[in-house]
Amino acid sequence: MPVVVPVPAVSAAVFRDGKVLLAQRGKPPLTGIWSLPGGHIEPGEKALVAIARELAEETGIEAELLGVTDVADVILRHDDGTLMAHYVVTAFYGLWRTGEAHAMSDCQAVEWVDPHDLSDRQMTVGTPAIIARAATLAAGDTSVSQK
C-alpha cells in the first residue's frame, strides 16, 4: 500500500456584503460537498500566493486577505479505515475586492451565503466552525471596520 504523506493546502473565508463565498467541490475527493475555496500549495509557492491563485482559478475573484483563521487537518479514510489522504489546510479570512464569482476549474458551483445559515448544506467537516471564527475575526479587524 502506498505511503500517504500530509499535503499542504489553503482555503479562504471571503466575505462580501455580510456573506461568505462557498464552493461546491467538482472533483474527488468529496465531489459535490460544499467548502471554502482553496487547494494545494505548489512546491516552492508561499501560502498567501497559493490562496490568491486558488481563488482566481476556482472562483474568478480577488480578495484582501486579513489573516489566518485556523489550521485544519482533513484526514480521509477508505471504508476499511486505511488512510486515503491527509491535507493540512491553512484557512485564511478576508474581504472580496474584485471579480464576479463563478464556478471555474475544480468547482461545480459557487455561491455567496449567509454565514449564519449553513445548516441545509452538506459541508466538509469543520467548515462551519472555521466560517464562524472567520466572521468574528473579520468583524473585529480594525482594517475592516475602517473601510
CORCORLIN-V206805 format. One record per pair of residues at least 24 apart in sequence whose ideal C-beta (glycine too) atoms are under 6 Angstrom apart, sorted by the first residue. I is the first residue (numbers start at 0). J is the second residue. D is the distance in Angstrom with one decimal. If there is no record, write none. Layout:
i=I j=J d=D
i=I j=J d=D
This chain:
i=3 j=82 d=4.7
i=3 j=85 d=5.8
i=5 j=85 d=4.6
i=5 j=87 d=5.0
i=6 j=86 d=5.1
i=7 j=40 d=4.4
i=7 j=87 d=5.6
i=8 j=39 d=5.3
i=8 j=86 d=4.7
i=8 j=88 d=4.6
i=9 j=37 d=5.0
i=9 j=46 d=5.4
i=9 j=49 d=4.9
i=9 j=50 d=4.1
i=9 j=89 d=5.2
i=10 j=35 d=4.0
i=10 j=37 d=3.1
i=10 j=88 d=5.4
i=10 j=90 d=4.9
i=11 j=35 d=6.0
i=11 j=50 d=5.1
i=11 j=91 d=4.4
i=12 j=92 d=4.6
i=12 j=130 d=5.3
i=12 j=133 d=3.5
i=13 j=62 d=4.4
i=13 j=93 d=5.5
i=13 j=95 d=5.4
i=14 j=94 d=5.7
i=14 j=137 d=5.5
i=15 j=95 d=3.7
i=15 j=111 d=6.0
i=18 j=111 d=4.0
i=18 j=112 d=5.7
i=18 j=113 d=5.8
i=19 j=112 d=5.9
i=19 j=114 d=4.7
i=19 j=130 d=5.5
i=20 j=100 d=5.8
i=20 j=111 d=5.7
i=21 j=110 d=5.5
i=21 j=112 d=5.2
i=22 j=57 d=5.8
i=22 j=106 d=4.6
i=22 j=109 d=5.0
i=23 j=107 d=4.4
i=23 j=108 d=4.3
i=25 j=105 d=5.2
i=25 j=106 d=5.1
i=25 j=107 d=4.3
i=26 j=105 d=5.2
i=28 j=75 d=5.5
i=32 j=121 d=5.5
i=32 j=123 d=5.6
i=33 j=120 d=4.6
i=33 j=122 d=4.8
i=34 j=123 d=4.2
i=34 j=126 d=5.4
i=46 j=89 d=5.3
i=50 j=91 d=5.5
i=56 j=104 d=4.8
i=57 j=103 d=5.6
i=57 j=104 d=5.4
i=57 j=105 d=5.7
i=57 j=106 d=5.1
i=58 j=100 d=4.8
i=58 j=109 d=5.1
i=59 j=98 d=4.8
i=59 j=101 d=5.4
i=59 j=103 d=5.8
i=60 j=95 d=5.9
i=60 j=98 d=3.8
i=60 j=100 d=5.3
i=61 j=96 d=4.9
i=61 j=97 d=4.7
i=61 j=98 d=5.5
i=62 j=93 d=4.4
i=62 j=95 d=5.6
i=62 j=96 d=5.7
i=63 j=93 d=5.2
i=63 j=94 d=5.0
i=63 j=96 d=5.3
i=64 j=91 d=4.8
i=64 j=93 d=4.0
i=65 j=92 d=5.8
i=65 j=93 d=4.9
i=65 j=140 d=5.3
i=67 j=91 d=5.8
i=68 j=92 d=4.7
i=68 j=129 d=5.5
i=68 j=132 d=5.1
i=68 j=133 d=4.4
i=69 j=129 d=5.2
i=71 j=125 d=5.4
i=90 j=129 d=5.0
i=92 j=133 d=3.6
i=92 j=136 d=5.5
i=92 j=137 d=5.4
